[in-house]
Each structure stands twice: as structure tokens, then as C-alpha cells.
Amino acid sequence: MMNAERYFLFQSDFWEQFFPFLRSGKKAVRHAGARPKSYGNATLLAPSEALDMNRVYLLALGTIVVFMAFSLLFIFHTARLSRDDTIGHIQAATRQTKLAIEEHVAEEFATLMAASVVAENRDLLAEDDALYGLMKGLCAYNAYVAVGFADAERQTVWLDRHGRQYRSSLFNEDFIHQALANKKTVSKSRWDEASDSMVNFYAVPVYAPGTNTVKGVLFAADPEEELLNFIDRSLYAGKGLAHIIDRNGKYILKSKSPLVPPTGSSIFSPYTLPDETKRQQLLASLAAGESGHLEQPVNGENRFVAYTPLNINDWYVFYAVPENMVSAGLKSVTSGATTIIVIAMAVFASLILLIRHVNNKARRTLETAAFVDPVTGGSSYSKFLLDAAAILRKAGKTNYALLYADIEDFRYINDLLGREAGDRLLRYWAKFMQEVTQEGEAFCRLNGDIFVALRRYKSRQELEKRFMSLVHHLAVYPEILSRGYKVEVACGVYLTGETDERLSVHDMLDRAITAQKSVKRKNGVRRLCYYSREMREQKLWEAEVEATMEGALENGEFHLYLQPKIAIQDGDRIMGAEALVRWISPEKGTVPPGRFIELFERNNFIVKLDRFVFEAACRHYRETVLEGPAPPYILSVNVSRLSLMQPDFSGTYAQIKDRFKLPDGCMELEFTESLVFENHALLQSIVADCKRRGFLCSLDDFGAGYSSLNLLKSLHVDMLKLDRQFFQYDHNAERGRELVRNIVVMAKALDMKTVAEGIDAPDQVAELRDMGCDAIQGYVFAKPMPVEDFRHFSVTWQRARDEEKSLRDPERSESEELELESAV
């Protein structure tokens, strides 16, 4: 190349395609009088031209450097945005945890405030069975460790979950002071010696009746795990952690995460902020009740921290996530991109795209850790809450149903097939639920074997069809089907289209759970139940009943009623009566048995009530027959399944009978037909023992369930009571009559008497008389009545029968009357 010191080669076409402004630079050179010379494909510039092009070259090089600098700034800005986005996620998770904790605490306060109303008219420290029942009910239905009352002197009486009572002074407890100062409060975690566990105390004021004067405190000890469940969820693949702290940074509730050192009473111990100014700024922010975020170094590792105040005392939710969990991938890519940009400008654009891709991937990793169920791979409950809330905000006039579904007896599946097989079953069902989930719907596994779904619907029939499809798909799971195991699902449903309420997803779920608990108590094949206002009212009514049932029994509110059994084959005389119970409350009026018997069977109070009725029946028989003018008859008493299962059942009842010195054969125990199928061998042995102790035994409600004539051959009962369903004839009336006739014949062959229950019409009496049925119990003769009315009825009934007999045979009747007077 000629005069290399004064000329240089400039490949114009190559540079101009990247820097168009060079064309204008070349024009300027030409206009200045320089003459470029050609040399092949290159252009040779004169010294003046080379000087100008050096300037352009330097400008281009400077442009590249500036562009590279801006590129690096862009990369760091992207990293900053990712960091801010991460902090935003953490703050959102903190707010979500705050709302969940506040809602939980509010529900606990609502439960205690409702109970405090019941306690207003009670002496808090007296031996009051109603308060004992109230405390026992609160423990049973809310999983409290203990419940108690304290008066203004801080003297307390409390009851633990096992029914043990304690009395102590809580004079120095802050939560008692605050509640006496008319403030609902919850304590920090503390050790409870009675339960040998960490608990939080919830306390509310109890007012004097009709005033705002606080006369005492109702408090409950809730297991610490109830609040820990909200802060120790799987946060960011188990690397995140959360605490509840006070405004001084001291732990109120400390995370159980292994990342948290066991020592230390605050977030500053054993680790602290290296800058004392930042520490003071954090404390000032906490003292001011502000939300915020910061970075805290721990063992050489930086943590992103977010905090927000709770509307509870001066507490905060404190949430921390290690930085390397959030930005490890982003940092490595950023440093690599910077090196590559310095080496070659050509790969700059691809690096930007790569950074964006890695940033999105990091975000997806965070979302997966927070919003993916680790067992099924579907949405977590946190993700479901966000999705469901967003769906409902856009719902408009679309009707939605919230389903709370529980695979019943799932623990048996784990025991039968193993936990891994149980997890496979959960994944199998979750996969199918995902497949049938439509746009604008959501579902998740809440925990264990419980699934929650938000579904659109136009009618209940459509909803039930989709539910039955889910149940069928679960039932045909190969591992279950091959073992012959039947899987059932109990599902509660809350419908938005049947109410004007605007509820949160949490409140909707609470109502669906209420409906699901109702369906679990049913024995039919239909395993889906819809929430209704009646359920909530029933729940409140049951809580009130459980708080007063013990006192009602002590106060004599339960009354003995009798319904006669008429011997239609023996002159229509009174052959016996069935002892029944009625609750006549000063506040509630007459409560039908159908409203309280099932509840008492669930809470075991039926055992006390059964014994009360039996003892009242024995007393009545003693007073009216053995010591009174009434002729002997058989008095029957119902026995519930729980009473039958009590240790030495027959011995206990025999002791009561012997205490009243009743002769053998006058008291009859009625067992329901369902007991035969639950444990036939046990019932057979109990019947034999009862008969040996002088009781008659009968099988009640025969025909109400799945009656088995084969079982009667080994069950030596004295009487068979035919259920009213036998006599509700339809288009197969003749077949029904033949069935009853043959049952009567069979009973006689087995030396059993037969009693027809629920007979209302005289023509039924005539039919049963012809069939040979021994007795009838029903409204056709008499309703259940108080014992005093029964005495009058029995005298009137017998007199009417005697008058009928005298009209048929006057001489014989007069002779029998003389014999009766002589005997008297």
C-alpha cells in the first residue's frame, strides 16, 4: 500500500451499513476538496481525508463505547428491575400472610365474643354446669388447648381439652389486663404447663348484663401451630422464612425453619445490620407502624426482607428470602453478558434476549416455589386464592360454586397401599381435575386429601353431573379398583348465585366446609351438600344447646312421656307403654326430639339422657304400679348405640332396676335394627346378658333399614316392633300386606310378640288384628303424653273397655267387677 504512513485503507461499504452518518462525512470530505483514490475495492484517503476519517473512526469507536456503556447500564437496570420485582413478590406474600393471620385472629375473637354473651348472666368462678358445658364445647369445636374465665380480681377457672378443671391467678398476665380494660387481645407464644406445649392466649371481655361494664374475661389457649401454619408454609422451595415480631424487633412467634438459629430473641440476634444507622431507621419505621423492605446480611449471605404491621397489638409480619435463591442465575448471566459485550459487539443483542429469558425463568422459578403444590404439581392454595379472587372480580353475572371435597378415610388408603401410592392417587385425581377445569375456573389441593375448586355453573344439575364425573374417575383408579376398595368423596358447596352476599374466598370456603361437615354425617350415597343459611343457624343453635344441656338436665327440663301399646288380640287392653323424652325449656319452649337427639348422639350426652329416662321410667313404674293402683304392664325404654357400647351396660341398668326393687319382666329394653348390622355378635351377647338380669328385649324399627330375617334366628328378643314403613302401602298394597302377615307368622314361630308402630287409621287396626299382630302403638289410639296424663288415660281407657265388655256380657262383667273389688 502506497505511503502507509500518510494513507490508510477505508472499507467504506462495510462501515456504512452500520453507520449511515459516515456517508455524510465522506460528502463533507469531498466538498472540502480532497480527492479520494481507488485501489481495488478499497478507498485511499489523502492526509486531510485520513484526518477527517480518523475523527469519524474515533466517533464511531466512541459511539461503540457509549453504546456498550448504555448496554451495561441496561443490564444492571434489568437486574435492578428484577430485584424490585422480587421485592414486590415478597411484599405481596407478606401482605397475604398478614391478611390470613388477621382473618384467623378475627375468627377466634368472633367465636369467643359469641361465647361471652352466654356467660354474661353467669358467675364466672362458680361451679356452673352451663359455663362448664360452654368451655367444653369451645374446646371440642375449636381445638383449643384450654378455655377459661377470669374475674376482675384475676382469679380464674379454666378447663383443658381433656375436661380437667384448674383454678389459678393470672394477675401478672398482660392479656388479662388488656381484656379487663375492654380490649380484645392475643398474647405472644408462651409455654403452657397443663398441655406441655406452646400456646397463644386469646382473651375478650365479658360484660355485666345490659351494660358496657367489664366484669371478667373469657380466654382460650390456642396451639402455637395454628399461627405457625400461616408463617411456616413452603416459601420459595423451603428457603424463605417468616416471623411475627413486635415494634422492637423481638420475636412474638418465631419460625421453625432450620434456617433460623435456635438462639436469639429478636431479628437482630445473633445477626444484626452492619450499619447502626440502618438499624435505627428500621426501628423507627417499626415504631411508626410503617411497611417497608430492606436487605440484611446473614453469615455472608444477603437476604431480602419485607415487613408490614398487623392490626394486632404492635405486631408485624417479618418475611425474609435469601438473595441467592432469587438472583443466582441472573448474576451469572449478567457477568457473562458483560464479558461478551466487551469482546464482541455482534453478540450484544442476543445477550439482551438471553438476559430477558433468564430473568423470566428466574421469575417462573420463584412463582413455582410459591404457587405450585409439591405433591400434585398443580396450583398451591396461595395461587388458588389469587386466581379465585381475580376470577370473582370479573365474574359479573356469572354464577360460581366453591367446592370443598374430601376423600374420605384416605388414611386407610395410605395404610393399605403405602404413602407413595396415596400420593400417586392424589396426582391422578389432580391431573383429571386439571383436564376438566375450564377457562375462568380454578382448583388446588388445599392439604392432605382435600381439594378446593371454583366452578362456573348454570344449574345444580350441571354442577352435580360434573361432581359425579370426578367421583367416578377417582373410583376407577387402577390401584384402588384392583384391591376392591371403595373410595368416597364428601363435598360441601357454596353457591354465589343463590345469595346477595359478597364474600371473600376465605368466607366462601368456610361456608363450603360447614356444608361438607354436614354431608359427612349422612349415610346415603349422595355425597354432595349445598350450604344454606339454615346450616349456619343450626350450627349456632347446636353451640347454644351444648352450652345449656347439662344445666337443663339438672334443672328438670327433660320430661318423661309415655305412649301406650294396645293389645288388639286381648280386648284392647293396655299391655305396655314406651318411655319417651321431651325437652321443655323456659327459653326455647318445647324442643322436638328430632332437633336434639342426633346432636346428643354426636357429643355423647345421649348416654346421660338414656340413663335419666330409664331411671325416671323405673321410678314411675314403682310409684304407679308397685305402690299405686295401676295394673301391671310392660314399660319399654330406648337404648342408643353409644349407651349400648358403655362398659358393663347391662350391669349398670340392672343396678338401677334393682334399686327401685322392680320385678323381672316389667322393664323392656328396645334396641334399634341398625345395631344388628353394626356388631351382631356384640348385640347377641348383650341381649342374652340383659335377659339373664330380668329384662325383656325388643328389636325396634324393624324394616327401617336393610332387615335380615336370617339374623333373627340367633337374636333371642321377646318382641319385634314393625316400622311404620311397612304400612305405607303404594301400588303394591297386596304384596305389602302379605309381607307383614308372613313376618307376624314368622315372629310367632320364633316365640316373639309383634307390635306395629306408627298406626294412624282404624282400618289398619282391623287388618293387623286379622293378621294376628299382638299390639299397636300409634296415634290411632293415643299420642305420647306426660306421665300424669297417662295415668288418667289408662283409667279412662280401662273403664271404657269394661263398659264395652258389660254391654256384651252383663252378668260376666258384674261378676268380674265383684272379683276385682274383692282383690282390691
DAZI-V303273 format. One record per run of one state. SS is the DSSP state (H for helix, E for strand, L for the rest). FROM is the first residue (numbers start at 1). LEN is the number of residues. If there is no record, write none. Layout:
BEGIN
SS	FROM	LEN
SS	FROM	LEN
END
This chain:
BEGIN
L	1	8
E	9	2
L	11	1
H	12	5
L	17	4
H	21	11
L	32	5
E	37	3
L	40	2
E	42	3
L	45	2
H	47	73
L	120	9
H	129	14
L	143	3
E	146	6
L	152	3
E	155	6
L	161	4
E	165	5
L	170	4
H	174	7
L	181	4
E	185	2
L	187	3
E	190	3
L	193	4
E	197	11
L	208	6
E	214	10
L	224	1
H	225	7
L	232	9
E	241	5
L	246	4
E	250	4
L	254	12
E	266	1
L	267	9
H	276	12
L	288	4
E	292	7
L	299	2
E	301	9
L	310	6
E	316	7
H	323	21
L	344	1
H	345	27
E	372	1
L	373	6
E	379	1
L	380	1
H	381	13
L	394	6
E	400	8
L	408	2
H	410	8
L	418	1
H	419	18
L	437	5
E	442	6
L	448	2
E	450	7
L	457	3
H	460	16
L	476	2
H	478	4
L	482	7
E	489	7
H	496	3
L	499	6
H	505	16
L	521	7
E	528	3
L	531	2
H	533	22
L	555	3
E	558	10
L	568	5
E	573	13
L	586	3
E	589	3
L	592	1
H	593	11
L	604	1
H	605	22
L	627	7
E	634	6
L	640	1
H	641	4
L	645	4
H	649	11
L	660	7
E	667	6
L	673	1
H	674	5
L	679	1
H	680	13
L	693	3
E	696	7
L	703	6
H	709	4
L	713	6
E	719	4
L	723	1
H	724	4
L	728	5
H	733	17
L	750	3
E	753	5
L	758	4
H	762	10
L	772	3
E	775	3
L	778	7
E	785	2
H	787	22
L	809	1
H	810	14
L	824	1
END
